[in-house]
């Protein structure tokens, strides 16, 4: 699986996303419990540290 797919599936949606998906990643929306997986925790922590300029 390419790196992009892993990052996308474990990275939670931001606070400006729809209310029902905020703070949840695509795998959680699909019904998986990923909160205890080390890889999921890594991407959650990284998502909070990205500067806003990275998305422009």
ChimeraX attribute file (.defattr): number of C-alpha atoms within 10 A of each C-alpha:
attribute: neighborCount
match mode: 1-to-1
recipient: residues
	/A:1	5
	/A:2	6
	/A:3	7
	/A:4	8
	/A:5	9
	/A:6	13
	/A:7	18
	/A:8	14
	/A:9	16
	/A:10	23
	/A:11	23
	/A:12	24
	/A:13	18
	/A:14	15
	/A:15	11
	/A:16	9
	/A:17	12
	/A:18	10
	/A:19	10
	/A:20	8
	/A:21	16
	/A:22	13
	/A:23	16
	/A:24	20
	/A:25	23
	/A:26	15
	/A:27	16
	/A:28	16
	/A:29	13
	/A:30	8
	/A:31	8
	/A:32	10
	/A:33	11
	/A:34	15
	/A:35	14
	/A:36	8
	/A:37	10
	/A:38	10
	/A:39	14
	/A:40	21
	/A:41	15
	/A:42	13
	/A:43	18
	/A:44	20
	/A:45	12
	/A:46	12
	/A:47	16
	/A:48	11
	/A:49	8
	/A:50	10
	/A:51	9
	/A:52	7
	/A:53	6
	/A:54	6
	/A:55	6
	/A:56	5
